[in-house]
C-alpha cells in the first residue's frame, strides 16, 4: 500500500490517513465504484495528499 502510494506521487502517511477516514464511509462490503475513487492512481484523491 505504501509503495503504491509513493509510486503514484502520494504522501504515504497522508494517503493511509485518507483511507482510514474514507473506508468506513463506504459500507460493508464496499461497492467497486466507490473503491475505485480511493485507489492511489485515482484522479479523485484530494490534492493535499500528494507529495510536493
Secondary structure, DSSP 8 states (H G I E B T S, - for coil): -HHHHHHTTB-HHHHHHHHHHHGGGG-SS--HHHHHTTSTT-TTS-GGGB--
